[in-house]
């Protein structure tokens, strides 16, 4: 069964749960909270440090600043940092199903790749955890619904030599960030109106990478991700959009590395919005 079939079943089941209300009311705006954080780094302890707010991972010299590319190797560290999180606000519903919906920029994460001594322990795996909360802006009495999705990250801190570099390296040896990721797309019904949502990286920097790069990071193949040159950084910007009307979610431009559970769970969580609205109308 391919990913399109799985997504079709998930959305179809959701719409079956959310029967249309007799008087449909279009929601012009949604309040959102979108949060990213890191979890379960390996190795941990003396090897990799997870910040107290779970917004950054760092490795290398314990007192090093991964923002500083000029530190000597013996005093340097590298890191993964999440900013603009949680992202909160209100997003207008895009009402035209025939045009691309406007997206709001939300969470950001950045890989800082510095040249560290080979004796340091580096990151191997971690999880990038996304939590999305959504409710109609004009109805604070509706209980907001939240869904949390974990994406597995596989990481290679490359040796700083010209030997055995992964293909497409732009520096002496680029580091590899691989992730079991696909944008969270889907549809849900609220008060008789169908809405389509999407949470994705924009512009698209998480794309298919070579099988050699996947294998080097001990990730399943095929995989998606990016390569970061030495003494450089890669920043990934996420965005969120929502629109009314029955439309197909935008196609994923990266690799076919699905997370169908994310779609199904988020959709079922949002189905509660419709159920709660219907119960409130009967009261």
Protein Blocks (a to p, Z undefined) as FASTA:
>chain_A
ZZklmmmmmmmmmmmmmccdfbdcddfbdcdddddddehiacehjlbccdfklpaccedj
fkbcfkbmkbcfklgccddddehiaceddddddfbfkbccddddfdddddddddddfkbc
cdfbdcdddddddddfklmkbccdddddddddddddddfbfehiaehiabfbdcdddddd
ddddddddeehiacdddddddddfbdcddfklmmmnopacddddddddehiacddddddd
ddedjddddddfbdcddcfklmmmmmmmmmmmmmmmmmmmmZZ
